[in-house]
Structure formats: C-alpha cells, structure tokens
Amino acid sequence: MTSAHLNESPSITDAKEFFASCRPLIDSALDRLIPSEHDEPVRLHSAIRWSIFAGGKRFRPALLLAAGQTFGATSEVLLRTACAFEMIHTYSLIHDDLPSMDDDDLRRGRPTCHVKFDEATAILAGDALQALAFQIIAEDEKLSPPVRVQLVAEVARAAGTPLGMVAGQARDLAAESQPVDATTLEKIHLQKTGALISAAARCGAIIADAEAEELDALTEYGRNLGLLFQITDDLLDVTASASEMGKTPGKDARAQKATYPALRGVESTRAETQAVHRAALAALKRINHPTTLLSSIADFIREREA
C-alpha cells in the first residue's frame, strides 16, 4: 500500500478498518528503515527484526497517523515519526520481558527476544531500536528542523524520566508486593503506558501544526486513551487466555503487580474503563475537526479482547 492510497481514504472512520489500512504502510516503512537481517552484525539485526515484525496492531504509529490526518497532515510526512514510535515501543517490550524485569518468555504469540536469541543480544536490540528511533526523526527531511527538534523532545520526555515510560516501569517494579493506592496506581499507568500513547497523538498533531488549544485537547484525549489502554490490559491479564493475548496471562497476579483488578476487583475495573473512556471522548469535543476516527479508536481500546 502506498501513502497516496491511505491519503485517498479520509472517510475511514472505523478504528479496525483504519488499523488494517495503516499496518502494511507502517510495516513497509519499518522494513526500509531497519537494517536487513543479512547485515552485520547478523545476530543483532535478526533479533531486532524478530521483535519488530512479531505482529501487533501497530497501535501507537496508527494513532499518530490518525491524529495527524485529523488535523490535515498526509501520511507521507507522518510516517517516519510513526515508525519511530513503534521502535520505541518494541524496545520497551524487549527490555520489559528480560529476566531482570518481568521475566516473560512469550510475546505476541512467540518466544521473547531473549529466549529466541540471548539476554545480551536482547538488551542490545532494544538499545539499537531506541537510538534508531531518534535518528530517523532527526534525519526526516520532510519536516522542518524546528519540528524535528520538537518531536525529538516529545519522544524523549515520553520515553524517559521523570514522567515518562522508564520512570513508570521503575515505579511499577518498585510497587511489586507493596500496598498501592489508587493515586499511585494511576500515576504508574499514566507513565508506563500512557506517556508514549499520549505523545504519539501529540506528535501527529504537532506535525500537522495544530492550534495550541486543540493540541491541549488532544493531549487530554491521549492521556485518557493511554490510561484506558493499560486498565484494559490489566483486565485482560485476568480474563484472557495466552492464545488470545499473545503473551503469558496471569503474570501480574503472580508477580504481585500493582493493577486495577488487584486493587478494585474486576467489576469495579470495568466501571473504571467506562469512566476513562467518557473522559477521552469529552476531550475530543473541544477539537474543531472531524474526530469520528479518534472516537472509534477509544471505543476499540475499551472493547478490545487482546
């Protein structure tokens, strides 16, 4: 699929259909941007490609494309930054699965990177993907230098500390087997998962030169969308099977992770998803562009089964 084909379909307002239209575009771009598995060092590049092409819905890059197109940008100018988000996300999954972190042996329905290769190679694969993500944004000649700098800063804040993904992972590890209240749990989720999701939406709008007020509204939408994503993930760990999830279920409970079902129970957690979903949709009402697709994405996350 070419970018022109995707751009000719602004009428796509269903999240599943949009994700299906985006995925070949994103995968093709990732294939071009990531070294071949035949390039030296072969084992490292094979591990990178094993992880990046393991499947998944490409949710974060698709969200960036959806947000950018909502404000009038084309997929052509959005695509490299979208791929950068998938690289950052995949690097985080590789490292999260390591024995020193969550110690998981199944990801997206097949062996995790450190199981398929080895722990050292997995660490280096994650390191390489993180560096490559920033490189492809910095070298994107379709964007002006000031926009590239802004995007690099956005991604760095979302991926790092003190309020980003790495900080969230540190808080999550520290909270294992410890009593955690609702405020702390929300902070963990907003950082560990929500920061990168919110930044994906923001970066799409930044590339599209959205107005400040609408960018603020989109940020609130992205914040709630990220929280919704992690809460539903907590639920799936309790209710779904390994074949449905593509990863090992029940790990959160065994590791005594801080989760919404552990804190509030399954039914109260389901009620929380409804409240967060409503908050995401309310934020979209402040945007003076068609937001049906973004609403459908929130619906998709609330209702997802894997």
LOMARVO-466322 format. One line per 4 residues: number of its first residue (from 1); their letters; for each residue x, y, z of N, C-alpha, C. Coordinates in steps of 0.05 Angstrom, whole numbers. Each point is the difference from the previous one (the first is absolute). Example, Ala and Ser with C-alpha at 12.3 -4.5 7.8 and 13.67 -1.06 7.14 Angstrom:
// residues 2
1> as> 264/-114/156/-18/24/0/18/24/0  -7/21/-14/16/24/1/-15/22/14
***
This chain:
// residues 306
1> mtsa> 17/-24/0/-17/24/0/18/25/0  -7/19/-16/15/25/-1/-13/21/18  16/20/6/-11/22/17/-22/14/-14  2/1/-27/-21/14/-15/-27/-15/4
5> hlne> 1/-27/0/-25/-15/4/-12/7/27  16/1/21/-11/6/26/-11/28/1  13/19/-13/-9/27/0/-26/4/-15  -5/-18/-19/-25/2/-15/-23/-12/15
9> spsi> 3/-8/25/-21/-13/15/-6/15/26  -4/26/-1/-6/14/25/-27/-7/11  -16/-14/-15/-27/-8/10/1/-24/19  24/-12/4/2/-22/19/-4/10/28
13> tdak> -21/-8/13/-6/10/27/-2/-23/20  4/-25/-9/-1/-23/18/28/-7/7  5/-4/26/28/-5/10/11/-25/-12  -15/-22/0/11/-25/-11/7/2/-29
17> effa> -17/13/-15/6/4/-29/24/18/-4  2/20/17/23/19/-2/26/-15/7  0/-15/21/24/-15/7/8/-19/-22  -20/-13/-12/6/-19/-22/12/15/-24
21> scrp> -9/25/-5/11/15/-23/28/11/6  5/5/26/26/11/8/22/-21/1  -7/-24/9/21/-19/7/19/-6/-23  -9/-6/-25/19/-5/-21/18/24/-6
25> lids> -11/24/2/16/24/-4/22/2/20  -7/-4/25/20/2/22/20/-22/-2  -9/-25/-6/19/-22/-2/20/4/-23  -10/10/-22/17/5/-23/21/21/7
29> aldr> -8/21/14/19/21/7/20/-11/20  -9/-16/20/19/-12/19/20/-18/-14  -9/-15/-19/18/-18/-15/22/16/-14  -7/24/-10/20/16/-13/19/13/20
33> lips> -10/8/23/16/15/20/18/-17/17  -7/-25/4/15/-18/17/20/-17/-17  25/-2/9/19/-16/-15/-9/-28/-6  8/-11/-22/-6/-28/-7/12/-19/20
37> ehde> -13/-23/3/11/-21/18/25/-12/-12  7/7/-25/25/-10/-12/23/19/4  -6/24/11/21/20/5/14/-7/26  26/5/1/14/-4/25/-5/22/20
41> pvrl> -2/-7/26/1/-27/11/-26/-15/-3  1/-22/-13/-24/-15/-9/-18/-8/24  12/-10/21/-16/-9/23/-16/24/12  13/23/3/-14/23/11/-23/9/-18
45> hsai> 6/2/-26/-21/9/-18/-23/-20/-3  7/-26/3/-21/-20/-1/-18/3/25  12/6/23/-15/3/24/-19/25/-1  11/21/-12/-17/24/-3/-24/-6/-18
49> rwsi> 5/-13/-22/-22/-5/-19/-19/-21/11  10/-19/16/-17/-20/13/-20/14/18  9/20/14/-17/14/19/-19/20/-14  10/16/-19/-16/21/-12/-21/-12/-18
53> fagg> 6/-23/-12/-20/-12/-19/-13/-25/13  -4/1/26/-12/-22/14/-31/1/-1  -11/22/-11/-29/3/-1/-8/25/15  -24/0/10/-10/23/14/-16/18/-19
57> krfr> -16/18/12/-18/16/-16/12/26/-9  25/6/7/13/25/-6/-17/23/10  -9/-3/25/-19/20/11/12/27/2  24/3/11/11/26/5/6/15/-27
61> pall> 13/-12/-19/3/14/-26/-26/6/-14  -20/-18/2/-26/5/-12/-14/23/13  3/2/27/-12/23/14/13/26/-9  26/0/-4/14/24/-10/-11/8/-27
65> laag> -3/-20/-18/-11/5/-26/-28/11/2  -17/-12/17/-27/9/3/-2/29/10  17/7/21/0/27/11/10/20/-21  21/-7/-14/11/18/-20/-19/5/-22
69> qtfg> -13/-21/-10/-19/3/-22/-25/15/9  -8/-3/25/-22/16/11/4/30/-4  25/8/3/7/29/-3/11/7/-28  -2/-19/-19/6/6/-28/27/-8/-10
73> atse> 17/-14/15/26/-9/-10/-4/-25/-17  19/-5/-18/0/-24/-16/17/-22/13  -6/-25/-7/16/-22/11/29/3/-8  5/12/-23/28/2/-9/18/15/20
77> vllr> -11/22/11/16/15/19/-2/-11/29  -19/-17/5/-3/-12/26/14/-26/4  7/-13/-22/7/-29/2/26/-6/15  21/16/-4/25/-6/14/-3/3/30
81> taca> -13/20/9/-4/4/28/-18/-22/11  -20/-8/-15/-17/-23/8/17/-25/4  18/-5/-18/18/-24/3/18/3/24  9/24/6/16/5/24/-14/-9/25
85> femi> -26/5/1/-16/-8/24/-1/-31/2  -3/-13/-23/0/-30/1/27/-10/9  21/13/-8/27/-8/9/4/3/30  -9/23/11/2/5/28/-17/-20/16
89> htys> -24/-5/-10/-18/-19/13/12/-28/0  11/-8/-23/12/-27/-1/24/-3/17  17/21/1/23/0/18/-10/-4/29  -21/13/8/-10/-2/27/-10/-28/6
93> lihd> -13/-13/-20/-9/-27/4/23/-20/3  20/3/-16/24/-17/2/12/1/28  3/25/10/12/3/26/-19/-8/23  -25/5/-3/-20/-8/20/0/-30/4
97> dlps> 4/-15/-22/-1/-29/1/25/-13/13  21/15/4/25/-11/9/-3/-13/28  17/-19/7/-2/-13/26/2/20/23  15/21/-3/4/20/21/-25/18/3
101> mddd> -18/-1/-19/-24/16/1/-24/-18/5  -16/-4/-21/-25/-16/3/5/-30/-4  23/-7/-11/8/-28/-4/-22/-16/-15  -6/8/-24/-20/-13/-16/12/-15/-23
105> dlrr> -12/-22/-8/11/-16/-22/-18/0/-24  -22/15/1/-19/0/-23/-9/29/-5  3/8/-25/-8/27/-8/-12/-1/-28  -25/10/-3/-13/0/-26/-2/-28/-12
109> grpt> -3/-20/18/-5/-27/-9/25/-16/-6  23/11/4/24/-16/-5/23/7/20  22/-15/0/20/4/21/10/29/0  5/10/24/10/27/3/29/1/-10
113> chvk> 10/24/-4/26/4/-13/22/-14/15  1/3/27/22/-12/14/-2/-31/1  -24/-11/-4/-4/-29/-1/9/-10/-28  -8/14/-21/7/-8/-27/30/3/-5
117> fdea> 12/21/11/28/6/-5/16/-4/26  5/21/14/12/-2/27/-3/27/13  5/2/26/-6/24/15/16/23/-9  26/-3/-5/17/22/-9/-9/11/-27
121> tail> -7/-18/-18/-9/8/-27/-26/16/2  -18/-9/18/-25/13/4/4/29/11  18/3/19/6/27/10/10/18/-22  18/-11/-16/12/17/-22/-21/6/-21
125> agda> -18/-19/-6/-21/5/-19/-18/22/9  -7/1/26/-16/22/10/15/26/-1  25/0/7/17/24/-1/1/11/-29  3/-18/-19/3/8/-28/-26/13/-10
129> lqal> -23/-12/7/-26/10/-9/-5/28/12  7/4/25/-3/26/13/16/21/-15  25/-6/-6/17/19/-14/-10/6/-28  -8/-21/-14/-10/3/-27/-25/17/-1
133> afqi> -17/-2/20/-25/16/0/7/29/-1  19/9/17/7/28/0/14/8/-26  16/-18/-11/14/6/-25/-19/5/-23  -21/-16/-2/-17/3/-24/-17/25/2
137> iaed> -6/9/25/-14/26/2/19/23/-6  24/-1/11/20/21/-4/7/4/-29  -1/-22/-16/9/1/-28/-24/2/-19  -24/5/10/-24/1/-17/-1/27/-15
141> ekls> 9/-1/-25/1/25/-16/-27/10/-9  -21/-15/5/-27/9/-7/-10/20/21  14/1/23/-8/18/22/21/22/3  -9/23/10/19/22/4/17/-6/25
145> ppvr> 25/11/1/17/-5/23/-14/7/27  -14/22/3/-13/6/26/-21/-22/7  -15/-10/-19/-19/-21/6/14/-25/8  22/-7/-13/16/-24/8/9/2/28
149> vqlv> 11/23/8/9/4/27/-23/-3/20  -23/11/-6/-23/-3/17/-8/-29/3  0/-14/-22/-8/-28/1/19/-17/17  26/5/-4/20/-15/15/-4/5/30
153> aeva> -6/25/8/-4/7/28/-25/-14/10  -21/-1/-16/-25/-13/8/4/-30/5  14/-13/-18/5/-28/3/18/-6/24  20/17/3/19/-4/23/-15/2/27
157> raag> -17/21/2/-15/3/25/-19/-23/5  -13/-9/-21/-19/-22/3/14/-27/7  23/-4/-11/14/-25/3/17/-2/25  8/23/12/19/0/21/-10/7/28
161> tplg> 13/18/13/-7/8/27/-1/31/1  -13/12/19/-11/-12/24/-29/-8/-3  -13/7/-22/-29/-6/-3/-6/-19/-22  20/-13/-12/-5/-16/-23/0/-30/6
165> mvag> 3/-15/-22/-2/-30/0/20/-13/19  25/8/-1/20/-12/17/-5/5/29  -9/24/7/-7/6/28/-24/-17/8  -19/-4/-18/-23/-17/6/8/-29/5
169> qard> 18/-10/-16/10/-27/4/14/-3/27  16/20/7/14/-1/25/-20/0/24  -21/17/-2/-20/1/20/-15/-27/2  -5/-11/-23/-15/-26/-2/16/-22/14
173> laae> 26/-1/-5/17/-20/12/1/4/30  3/25/8/2/7/29/-26/-7/15  -23/0/-15/-26/-4/13/-7/-30/4  16/-18/-12/-6/-28/2/0/-9/29
177> sqpv> -21/-14/8/-3/-10/27/-3/22/21  -6/25/-9/-3/22/19/-29/10/-2  -10/11/23/-27/12/-1/1/25/-17  -19/3/-19/-1/23/-18/-28/11/0
181> datt> -2/26/3/-27/13/-1/-7/7/-29  -24/9/-4/-10/6/-27/15/23/-13  8/20/15/15/22/-12/27/-9/-10  14/-16/15/26/-11/-8/-3/-18/-24
185> leki> -20/-17/0/-4/-18/-22/-6/15/-26  -16/21/1/-6/16/-23/26/13/-11  17/10/18/25/12/-8/18/-20/-14  1/-24/10/16/-21/-13/-10/-5/-28
189> hlqk> -26/-3/-3/-12/-6/-26/4/23/-20  -4/24/10/3/24/-18/28/3/-10  19/-8/17/28/2/-9/9/-24/-17  -5/-24/11/10/-24/-13/-12/-4/-28
193> tgal> -26/4/-2/-13/-5/-26/-11/26/-12  -12/17/16/-14/23/-10/18/21/-12  24/4/10/18/21/-10/6/-3/-29  6/-24/-9/8/-5/-28/-25/2/-18
197> isaa> -22/-10/9/-25/2/-15/-9/29/-4  1/15/22/-7/28/-2/19/15/-19  26/-6/2/20/13/-17/-4/-7/-29  -9/-24/-6/-6/-8/-28/-21/18/-12
201> arcg> -22/4/16/-21/18/-10/10/28/-3  15/10/20/10/27/0/19/4/-25  17/-19/-5/19/4/-22/-13/1/-27  -22/-16/-3/-15/2/-25/-11/28/-4
205> aiia> -11/11/22/-12/27/-1/22/21/-4  23/-3/13/22/19/-3/9/1/-29  4/-23/-13/8/-1/-28/-21/15/-17  -25/-3/7/-22/13/-15/-4/29/7
209> daea> 16/10/19/-1/28/8/-27/7/12  -10/-16/18/-25/5/13/1/24/18  -22/13/4/-1/23/18/4/-8/29  11/18/16/8/-7/27/-24/-11/17
213> eeld> -23/13/-3/-23/-9/15/-9/-28/-7  1/-6/-26/-7/-27/-9/21/-20/7  25/8/1/21/-18/8/-4/-7/30  -8/19/16/-6/-5/28/-22/-21/3
217> alte> -21/4/-16/-23/-19/1/9/-28/-9  16/-1/-20/10/-26/-10/18/-13/21  15/16/14/17/-10/22/-17/-13/21  -22/12/8/-18/-11/20/-13/-26/-11
221> ygrn> -7/0/-25/-10/-24/-12/21/-23/1  24/7/-8/22/-20/0/6/-10/28  -1/18/20/6/-8/27/-21/-21/9  -25/5/-5/-21/-19/8/0/-25/-17
225> lgll> 8/3/-25/2/-24/-17/22/-18/10  22/11/8/22/-16/11/-8/-14/25  -14/15/18/-9/-13/25/-20/-22/-6  -18/5/-19/-20/-20/-8/14/-25/-10
229> fqit> 21/4/-16/15/-23/-12/11/-17/22  13/12/20/12/-16/21/-20/-13/19  -22/14/5/-21/-13/17/-11/-24/-14  -6/2/-26/-10/-23/-14/20/-22/-2
233> ddll> 26/7/-1/21/-20/0/1/-15/27  -4/15/22/-2/-12/26/-23/-21/1  -23/8/-12/-23/-18/0/5/-25/-16  13/4/-24/6/-23/-17/19/-20/13
237> dvta> 18/10/17/18/-18/13/-15/-18/19  -23/9/9/-16/-16/19/-20/-18/-16  -11/10/-22/-22/-13/-13/6/-15/-26  23/6/-13/5/-11/-26/20/-24/2
241> sase> 0/-16/-22/18/-23/-2/26/9/-14  20/-17/1/26/6/-13/-4/3/-30  -18/-17/-12/-4/1/-29/-14/26/-8  -17/10/18/-14/25/-6/19/24/3
245> mgkt> 17/-1/20/17/23/7/26/0/-17  10/-23/-7/26/-2/-13/23/3/20  -6/-1/25/20/1/21/-11/-15/24  17/-4/20/-7/-17/23/-21/14/18
249> pgkd> -24/-10/3/-19/12/18/6/-7/29  -12/16/18/3/-6/29/27/8/11  18/12/-16/26/7/10/-2/23/21  -19/18/-4/-2/23/18/-6/-10/29
253> araq> -19/-19/2/-7/-10/26/22/-15/13  14/-17/-16/22/-16/11/23/17/10  4/23/-15/22/18/7/-9/20/21  -26/-2/8/-11/19/19/3/29/-10
257> katy> -7/4/-26/2/26/-12/-23/18/10  5/26/-2/-21/19/6/-18/3/-24  -25/-10/2/-19/2/-22/-27/8/10  -17/9/-18/-27/8/8/-16/-24/10
261> palr> 0/-23/-13/-15/-22/11/9/-9/28  26/2/5/11/-8/26/-9/20/21  -2/26/-8/-7/21/19/-30/2/4  -15/-2/-22/-29/6/1/-18/-24/-6
265> gves> 11/-21/-11/-17/-22/-9/-8/4/-30  -8/-22/-12/-6/0/-29/-23/18/-7  -22/-2/14/-24/16/-7/5/30/3  13/8/22/6/28/4/19/10/-21
269> trae> 18/-17/-9/19/7/-21/-14/4/-26  -19/-17/-6/-17/4/-24/-14/27/1  -10/7/23/-14/26/3/20/23/-5  24/-4/9/21/21/-4/6/4/-29
273> tqav> 1/-22/-15/5/3/-29/-22/18/-13  -24/-3/9/-22/17/-11/4/29/6  9/6/24/4/28/9/23/12/-16  22/-14/-3/23/10/-14/-6/4/-30
277> hraa> -16/-19/-11/-9/2/-28/-16/25/-4  -18/6/19/-16/24/-3/17/26/2  20/-1/16/18/23/2/15/5/-26  9/-22/-13/14/3/-25/-18/12/-21
281> laal> -25/-9/-2/-19/11/-19/-7/29/6  -2/7/25/-6/27/7/22/19/-9  25/-8/1/22/17/-9/-2/5/-30  -10/-20/-15/-2/4/-29/-20/21/-8
285> krin> -19/5/17/-21/20/-6/12/28/-2  24/4/10/13/27/-1/16/3/-26  0/-19/-18/15/1/-25/-18/7/-23  7/20/-15/-17/10/-22/7/-14/-26
289> hptt> 5/-25/0/4/-17/-23/-15/-26/3  -6/-14/-21/-14/-26/3/16/-19/17  -13/-11/21/15/-18/18/-13/-27/3  -16/-7/-20/-14/-26/1/20/-23/2
293> llss> 22/1/-15/20/-21/0/13/-1/28  7/22/12/12/0/26/-19/-11/21  -26/6/-3/-20/-11/18/-2/-30/-3  2/-10/-25/-1/-28/-5/24/-15/11
297> iadf> 23/14/0/24/-12/12/-4/-4/30  -12/20/13/-6/-3/29/-20/-23/5  -20/-2/-18/-19/-23/3/15/-26/-3  18/-1/-19/15/-25/-6/16/-8/25
301> irer> 13/19/12/16/-7/24/-17/-9/23  -23/13/4/-18/-8/21/-10/-29/-4  -4/-8/-25/-13/-25/-6/20/-22/-8  26/6/0/19/-20/-11/0/-25/17
305> ea> 7/-22/-15/1/-26/13/28/-12/0  20/15/-11/28/-9/0/18/23/-3
***
